[in-house]
Amino acid sequence: RRLIVENGRVVGLRAERDGKAFFVRAGKGVLLASGGFEWNPEMARKFMNVRDLRGMSPNSLEGDGH
C-alpha cells in the first residue's frame, strides 16, 4: 500500500494480505512492477515499435497499471 522512503531512497514497503498489514524492509533494493501491456496495441506500437504483438500472456495485460 505504501513505499517507505528514507533519505530519498525506497527502503521498504507497507502492504496488506488477507486484511492484515505488514512491513517489508528491503535488503538491497525494491523492484516495483505493474504488469505488461502486450495486449494493448497502442502501447505496443509506442514502446516496442510493433504493429501486432501476441504472446503467451493472458489477454488481460493491457497496460492499465502503467
N, C-alpha and C positions, 0 to 999 in steps of 0.2 A: 503494500500500500504506500510505502514512503521510503525514499532513499535517504540514508544518513550521510550527511556531508560534514567533514571536519577539515578545517584549514583549506577549503577549496577542493577537497578530494572526496569522492564517494568511498566510504569505508565499510558500508554495510547497508542493511535494509530491515525495515519492519514489514512483516507480512501477516497473512491470516490463512489458516487452514482449518476446515471444519468448525468455523466460528471462534477459533482460539487464536489470539495474537501471539506472535513470537518474533524474536530478533535474531538476525544472522550477521555476524561480523566477518568481513572479508579477510582472508589471509593475505592475498596478493592483489586482488582487484575484483571488480564487479563487471560482469558481462550482462548487458541488457539486450534482450532480443524480443521482437514483437511478431515474428512470423514472416511468411513470404508474401509475394504478390504476383506469382507467375500466372494466375488465372485472371488478372486484371490487364486486358490488352493495352490500355493507355499507359499504365506504369511500365509494362514490359517494353513498349516502344521507347519510352522516355529514358529508362535507366539501363536497359540491356540492348537497345538498338535491334530488336527483333520484331517481326510482324505477327507471327503466330507461334506462341510457345505453349506447348502442352507437355507436362511431365507426369511423373508417377504420384505427384502430391494430390491431396484432396482438392476438389474444385471450390472449396470454401476459402482458399488462400487468395483473397482479393486485395490485400494491402490496407485493410481498414485499420490496422494497428500502426500504420506509418503516419 
